[in-house]
Amino acid sequence: QVQLQESGPGLVEPSQTLSLTCTVSGGSITTNYYFWSWIRQPPGKGLEWMGAIGRSGTTIYNPSLKSRTSISRDTSKNQFTLQLSSVTPEDTAQYYCAGSLRLIRDVRSLSDFASWGQGTQVTVSS
């Protein structure tokens, strides 16, 4: 069973870069699933797909966040990472990582994905 765990700072100052890591266990990011995504949910709002890295390392981003988002991976550690630059309080959200067999951009529920992490809260505040 593939399991995912998000990690990173819970508090980020405005204008700084948010960095989160997703550690995958029980499977490989190069063989299990085709896409590894980052999703977020601001307070009181719906789920927003941020971007994904494919099994081959190709990245795809939500156009609305593309200028500030970077997703990379470390295959030796079986991890993939999210970086979101120039954050504002509007980036405060619960952040999730997830794996899927197809690219899912319109996220209705985390259960749309084959596997997902429990999420990590990130607050942007000075």
Buried (B, 14 or more C-beta within 10 A) or exposed (E): EBBBBBBBEEEBEEEBEBBBBBBBEEBEBEEBBBBBBBBBBBEEEEBBBBBBBBBEEEBBBBEEBEEBBBBEBEEEEBBBBBBBEEBEEEBBBBBBBBBBEEEBEEBEEBEBBBBBBEBBEBEBEE
